[in-house]
Amino acid sequence: RLSPWVGLRKINVSYWGWEDMSPFTNSALRWLPGEPSDSGFCAYLEEPQVSGLRANPCTATAHGLICEKATENPNQSSRLSCKKPCSLHTNCANCTSQAMECMWCGSTQRCVDSNAYVISFPYGQCLEWRTADCVAQNCSGLRTCSQCLDQPECGWCGDPSSTGKGLCMEGSYRGPMKRVAKQGQQSHSHDMSLEPGICPKDKGFEWAFINCPACQCNGHSTCVNSSVCEQCRNLTTGPHCETCMPGYHGDPTNGGKCQACKCNGHANVCQVLTGKCFCTTKGIKGDQCQLCDSENRYLGNPLRGTCYYNLLIDYQFTFSLIQEDDNHYTAINFMASPEQANKNLDMSINASNNFNLNITWSVGSTAGTISGEEVPIVSKTHIKEYKESFSCEKFTFRSNPNITFYVYVSNFSWPIKIQIAFSQHNSIMDLVQFFVTFFRHRRRHNRPALPKGPVHQCPVHDVFPGKLSHSQLACASS
C-alpha cells in the first residue's frame, strides 16, 4: 500500500499549507470524506483507486516515494526526480544528500524530516545530528568515546579521573599521533608521528583505540563495579550521565554543563538540547513561554500573568486536547464579559477527565496580569462538571461595563475534551424542550404554527482546539 506524504502539513489549528507556506487550495488534490481529522498533522495520499488525502502523524512510515513534476505541463519530460521520504534513508550519507530536507541523528541512527524534529524527538532523545554532508570531522570535534572510536583514524585519551571524561585525538593502536610536515615538501603535505607524551600513561591517562574504557560517565560520576555510574552529579541523569535532568537543558557529554530551563514559570521541562519550553498552559507559546497565541483568540501577558481564551457569549466551545503535542498541557484559562447589563450570566463547563476549577471576577481591563486585582468566586477540586449563574444585580453589570469573569481549569490529565459555555439567554435544554413540544404539536394538528414572541436559538459551537470554527453562526431570532 502506497501512502506517501505529499508535502502538505498543518501549519496551525485551522490552516493547512505546503512546505513553502503557500495555501492549500483543494484544486487538484482533495481530502477524503471526514478529513482532515485530528489524527495527524501531515497529509498522506491514499491508494490510487481511492484518490484522496488523509491526515496522518508526521512520523508515520511512508511506504512509497514522494513524487514531484512540473506544474505547467504534467506530460513533459522535465519531471523532477522522485524523492525518498527521510524515514527510509538508513545511513547519514543518504539522509543528508537531500540538502536540508532531512537530518541524521547519529545517537539513534535515524533519518527524520528536518521540520519534524520536535515531533520525532519530543524529549530531546537525539543527542547529535547532521544536516550537511557526512564528512568525517577532525577527531578533536568528537565529544564521546563511542563517537571517537567510530572513526578509524581516531583514538580516545581518558583522563586520570576515571569518570569517562577524555579527549578524542588522531592515533593508532600504538598510541596518539601528531601530524608533522614532510621535509622539503609543500606545507600541506604531512606525515604522522607517534606522540605518546600527549596522553601520558605514567600520569594516569588511558589510551583506547579498539574499545572504550569501561567507565563512561561523561565526567559526572565515578564508577562502581568498573562500569556502573554510581551517582550522576552536575544536574545530569541517565546510565552514563549523558543527559540533563528534567527542568534543565544542555549537552553534558564529556564534562559539558546543564542549565535551568527558562520558561517564565509556565513549564517544568524543556527540550534537553535546545532549551525550548514545553508550556503547560494551553494558549501560551514561545521558546520561553513568553507569548500568548493571539492568532487563536488567546489574550493576556505570560510575563506578568497568564493567557486566556476569549469566549463569546451564547456559544458552546469544545476544546479537544488529544494530539500528541498536547500532552504537556495541564491547564487552560478562559475569560468572558457579559454583553447585556440586565440579564444574568450563566456558565456551564464539563470535561472528560477530572479537573480543578477556580473562577474570579474583575472590573479592570488588564485583569489577570497583576496579583491582587481579581476577586475569587469559586474554588473546586476533582470535578468533571460545574454550573453557575452570575447575577446581573449582585455583580452590578450596569455600573461595571468592563466586568470580566476568569475561569481557570487546571490539574487535568491528557488527553481531555473540555466543553464550556457562557449564556445570557434561555438555556439550551429549555430550547430543546420547546422545539420538541412545538414540532409534536405541528405534526399532531398538521398545520403551521408560530411561537409567540422572540425565541433566541444559539448554535452549539465546537472549537478544535481553541480556534473559532469556520462554520460559526450568529444567534438567530425568530
N, C-alpha and C positions, 0 to 999 in steps of 0.2 A: 504494500500500500504506500503510495507516494503522498506525503503531506509536507511539502517544503514550505518554509517561511518565505513570504513574498516581499519582504521589506517594509511592511506596514505595521506600525505599532501604536499603542495607546499612549498619547503624549500626556494627557491629564484625564480627569474623570469623565469628560464628555467629548474629547477631541482625539480622533484617530488621524494620523498623518504618516507620510512616507519618511524615509530616513533623512531626506533633505529638508524636512519640516513642511513640505508642501501639503496642502489639504487633500484628503481622500474624497473624491467626488462621486464615487459609485458609478463610474461610466462604463468601463469595460468589465471590471470585476464587481461582484455583488455579494453581500452577506447571505448565508443560508438562513432560512426561516428561524426566528428566535435568536439570531446572532446580531451583534456581538454580545456574548454572555459575560458573566463575571468570572469565568474560569481561567482567563489569562489576558496578557497584555500584548501578545503578538498574533498577527493574522496568518493562518496557515491555509493552504489550498487543499481542498478535499479531492477525492478521486475525480478523474476527468469526466466520468459519466454523471457525477453529482454537480459539478461546476458551481462551486460556491466557496465562500470563505468562512472559517470558523476561528473563534478566539481560543488560543491555547497558551499555556505558560511559555515564556520565552526560553526556558531551559529544556523544553521538550525536545527529544531527539528527532531531528528531521531526516527521515529515511528517503532521501532523494536529493536533487540538485536545485539550486536557485538559479533560474534562467532569466537572462535579460536579452532584449532585442531592440533594434531601432524602432522608434515610435512612428516615424514619418512613413515608412514602408515596411510592414512586417515581413514581406516576402523577399526583400532584397538580401544579398549575400553578406552584407556587412553587419551581421549579428554579433553582438558581444558574446564572449565565451561564457559558458555556464560556470557558476562558482559553487564550490562545496560549502555547505554550512560549516561554521567554525567547529562545531562539536564533532565533526567527522575527521578532523585532522588529528594525527596520532603522534606527531613529533614537532619540535619547536620550529624547524626549518619550514615545513609545510604550512604550519599555523601562521607564521608571520610573513608568508610570501604574499598575502593579500593586503599589503600596505598596513594601514592602521585599523582595518576592519576586525581583525582577530588579535587576541592576546594569549600568550602561552604562560601558564602557571607551572613553573618547574617543580614546586613542592607537592603539587597534586597530580602532575603530569596530565593536565587537561588543557584543551584549547577552547576558549569561550569567546562569544561576541564582546567586543570592547565596550559596547553600550550596555551590556548586561552584567557588568562586574558586581554591582550591588546585589542583584538577584541571585547570581551564581554563587557568591561568597558573602552571604548576609552577615556573617560573624567574622569576616576578615580571615578566612581559612587559608587564603593564598598568601604565602609568606614572601614570594618574589615572582615577578612576571616580566615578560618581554613583549614589546610591540614592534620591534625592529628586527633586522636580520640577526640570526643566532650565531654571530661571530664570536669565537672564543675570546673572552676578555683576559686581560692580564691577571695572573694569579693573585696579585695583591688586592684585586677588587672582589674576591670571593670571601664571604663572611663566615661560612661554616665549614667544618672539616669534610662533611659529605659532599658539598658542592665543590670543594677544592680537589678532592681525590677523583671526582668525575672527569677532571681534565688531565689528560695523560702526561702533560709537562709540569704538573703542579704537585707539591707535597705540603704537608701540614707540620708546622713547628708549634707544638703545645708548650705553653709556658709552665713554670715550676709550680703554679698554684694548684695544678691537678683538678681544675674545675671545668675543663673543656675549652677554655679560652686559649687563643693562639693566633698565629699568622699563617696565611697561605703564601707560598713563595715558589719560585721555579726550582726544580731539582729533579733528582732521580732516586732510585732505590739506595744509592750510596750516600745521599745527603743533599743539602741545599746547594744550589749552583748559582753562579753570577755570570752575567754576560760581560765579556771583555772584548775590546776592539782588536781585530787582527792587525798584526804588524805589517805596515806597508800597503794596507788595503784601504778602500774607501771607508769613510767613517760609519756608513750604515751596515757594514759587514762585521759580524761578531762571532766569537767562539764562546762556548760555555765552559766555565771553570769551577771546579768543586770548591766550595767555601764553607766548611763545617763551622767556622767561627761565628757565622750569623745565626746559628741555632746550637749553641754550645751544650753538649751533653753533660760536661762536668759542672755546669751551673744549674742543672735540673731541667733543662729543656729536652723535649722528646720529639724526635723526627719520625713522621709517619708518611709512608708513600703508598702502601698497599691497603692497609686497614687503619681506620681511625682509632685513637686511644679509647679505651672502654668508657671512661668518664667523660660525658658530653653534657655539661650543664650550662654552657654558654657564659661561664664566669659568674653565675649567680648562686651556686651551691657547691658543696663538696659531696663526694660520693660515699655511699655505704655499699659493701659487697662489690667494690671496684667499679660498678656501673650504674647504681641507682642514686639519683639525685635526692639527697636527704631532705632538705627543706629549701625551697626556692625563696630567694631574697630579692630585694630591689623591685618590689611590685610585679614580679613575674610569676608565671604558673606554667603547667604542662610537664610532661615526663622529662623533658630536657630543659625546663625553664626557658622555653623558646618563644613564649608569647606573653603579652601583658595581661594582668588581672582585669576582670570586668570593671569598667569605670576608668580604665587607663588605656593609653594608646602609644604606639612607637614600635621600633624594631629592636628588641632586646638581644638578638643573636650576637654572639661573640662580645659580650660586655656592653651592648647597646642599652639605652635608657628608656624607661617608660614615664609618661607624664599624664596627669589627670585630664579626663575629658572635660572640655569647656562647653557646657550645654545650658548655661543660664538657669539652672535648676529645673529644666524640663525634660531631662533624660538621665538615666542611671548608667547607660553604657553607650559606647560609640564604636565605630569601626576601628579595629585594632591597629591598622596601619595608617589610615588617613585621618582619624580623629573625627570623622563625620558622625554627628549625634543621631541616635535613634529616638526621636522625640516621642514622649509617651502620651501627649495630649493631641487628639485629632484637631487639625487646623493650624498647628504650629509647625513651621518648616524652617529650612536653612541649615547649613552645616553646624551651626552652634545653637539651633532652635531660637533664632533671634527674630524671625519674621512670622507674620500671620498670612495665611493663604487667602489673600484678599480677592483673588480671582474667583474663588468659590464661596464668597459671602462670609468669610471669617474676618472679624474685626477685633481690634484691641492692640495691646503692646506687650509682647512677651518679655521685654527687657525690664518692664516695671510691674507686670502682672501676668496676664494670660490672653488667650484668644477665644472669641465667642462666635458661634454660628448665628447669624441674624435671621430669626424666624419671622415669617409672615403670619398675620392673624387670619384665622379661619381656613387654615390648611393643615393637613396631616403630613408630616415628614417621616420618611423611613431612612435610617442610616444603617447600611449593611457593611459592617467591618469584618469581611470574610476573606479578603485576599491575603496572600502570604505576606505582603509588605505592610499589612495592618497589624501584624502580630505583636508589635511593641506597644500598641495603644492600650491604655488602661483608663483613659478619661476623655470626656468631651463636654464642652460647655456651650450653653445657649443663652441668648438674650431676646427679649420681646417687649414691645411697648404697646399699650392699648391704643386703638385707633378712635374709639368712641368714649367720650367722657361720661356718658350717662348709663353705661352698661357694664356689668361685672365682667371680669376676665377669667374665663375657665381654662384650666390647664389639665392635660392628661398625658401620662407617659407610661410606657411598658417596654419590657425588653425580654430577650430570650434567656438571659442569664441574670443572676443577682447583681445588684449594684448599690452603691451608696449615693444618697441624694441630699444636696443642700440647695436651698433657694434663698435668695436675698433680694432686696429692692433698693433703689437709689433714685434720687431726683437729679443727680449730676450727669451731664452728658459724657464725662470722662470716667464714669464709674468703672470699677473692675480693674483699675490700674494702680490705685493708691490704697494701701491698707487703711481701714477705718471708715471709708466712705459708704460702704454698704451696710444695710441693716438686715440681720438674719431673720428669716421667717420660719423655715422648715429645715429639719435635720433628721434623716432616716438612714438606717444601715440595713444591708442584706435584704433588699426588697426587689420585686420584679415589676411592680406597677404602683402608680400613685395618681390620685386625682385631687384637685384643689380648685376653689373658686375665690378669686381676689375681689373683694367688694369695692365698687367704684366710690362708695361713701367712705369706707374705712380708710382707703388709700388716697382719697380726695383726688381722683383723676382730673376733675375740672380745674382745680387750682394748681395742679402739678403736671403741666403739659409734657414735661421731659421725663416723666417717671418711667423707669425701666426695671424689668424683673430679670434676674440672672439665675440660671439653672445649672448646677454643677453635678454632672454624672461621673462617678469615679469608682475605682476599685473593682472594675469588672474584668472578666477574663475573655480572651479571644478564642474563637470567633463569636460575634454577637450581632444581633439586629435590634435596633432601638427605634421605637415609634414615639413621636412627640407632637402635640398639637396645642395651640392656644386659640381660643374662640371667644367671640363676643356675640354669638348668635345662639339659637336653639341647638341643643346637642344633636349629634348625628343620629343617635338612637331614636330621638323624638321624630326626626325627619323620616327615618326608615319606617317607624310605626305609622306615621301619617300616610306615606305613599302606599304601604300595604293596604291600609284601610281604604284609601281613596280608589286604588285600582280594583279592589274587590267590589266596591260599590258600583264602579263603572261597568264591570263585567256582569254584575247581577242584574242591573237595570238596562244594560245595552244602550245607554245614551250618554252623550258627552256631559261632563260636569267640570266646573272650575272651582277651585278653592276660593274662599272669601279672604280678601286681604293679601298682603305680600308674603311670600314664602322664600326664604333665603336658602339656597342649596349650595353648599360648598364642597368642592371636589376632594376626594381622598388623594393626597398628593405624595407620591413616592420619590425619594431622592437617593441616588446611589453614587457615592456616599457623600452627602453634603453638597451636592450640586443640583441646582434647580433643573427639573426635567424640562425638555423642550415642549412637552405636551401640557404645560401648565395652563390651567383655565381660570378665568376670573370668576368670582362668586356671581351667580346669576340670580336675578329676582324675577318672579313671575306673579 
